[in-house]
Amino acid sequence: MLQGVRSVLAVPLGVESKVFGIIYADSPIAEGRFTEDHLKVLTTLASVAAIRVENARLMEARLQQERLERELQLASEIQQRLQPTAPPHVAGTNCRASAFLVMRSAATTTILLSARMVV
């Protein structure tokens, strides 16, 4: 038995089947035994605390996702600026683009160019 502890009460902190902590209470008083009502109150507190912790975790995950989406959008805009707007001109040649195909995804843009060069 723990030094001076006469009564112990512990309930899990968790959401659904995922437990991530406990709430623990003990009493050194022999007459201060925990009752079923104490267990109900501590269980209710644990439920509220677990929901708060889970909501904070979900909010952090959402903020992280939003940051990632902003970074991907910025990267896409930078890539757009780096893409050539026209085929390169080489002195002494007559280059004419015969087809442009632009493929876009959330993060990148790919431009496929079919060109015919006449020297």
Phi, psi and omega in degrees: 000142179294150182302111174078001181269126182252333183215137182230143176220130179217139176227149182284149170256118180185168177236129185054235183264004182265109179261129181235009178176185176220158167249127188237136174223142174222163181222130178275355184271127182297325181277351184266045180292142178285144182250177176298324177296319176300317180298317179297316179296313181295323177295319178296315177299319179296321178296314179297315180296318181296319178296319178298315180296316180295319177298319178295320178296316179295321178295318178296319178296320179294317178297320178297317179297318178296320177298316180298317179297320177296318179296319178295321178296316178298316179299320179296318179296320178296316178298322178301317180294332181277344181289140177292146179268345180211160177295152181292147177259123178250125182302136177086005179234161175241101185253126181229126178284131180258343179199143173240133174230121180248125177244127181241142169230182183298329186250337187222161172232129179244130178247121177256130184234127174255123184230153176239126181252132177245122181260000000 
